[in-house]
Amino acid sequence: MTDDALAASLERAEAALGRVERAAARLAATGKREQQLKATVREVVAELDSLIAGGRG
């Protein structure tokens, strides 16, 4: 393998690694949003349960 071919291969590998890192960052951000949404849904359901329970008495 020539120096030019090796350098080109390294550049492609670095670019691929960059794409993987960006994808991982997007997945992490999506996971955080999902956790926040789940927490909000739990809060809303708890509030509705409280309202329903208060309305029965």
C-alpha positions, -999 to +999 in steps of 0.1 A: +000+000+000+014+034-009+015+063+014-012+081-006-035+050-004-028+047+033-036+083+039-068+081+019-078+050+039-071+068+072-092+098+061-121+075+052-118+058+085-118+091+104-148+103+084-167+071+093-158+075+129-171+111+129-204+098+114-207+072+141-200+098+168-226+121+155-252+093+153-244+083+189-249+119+200-282+121+182-293+088+199-283+101+233-303+133+228-333+113+216-331+092+248-331+123+270-361+137+252-379+103+256-371+102+293-385+138+297-416+129+278-422+098+299-418+119+331-443+144+318-468+117+310-464+102+345-470+136+360-501+142+339-515+107+347-509+112+384-527+146+382-557+130+364-558+102+389-559+127+417-587+147+400-607+115+393-603+103+429-613+138+442-644+138+420-657+105+434-661+116+470 
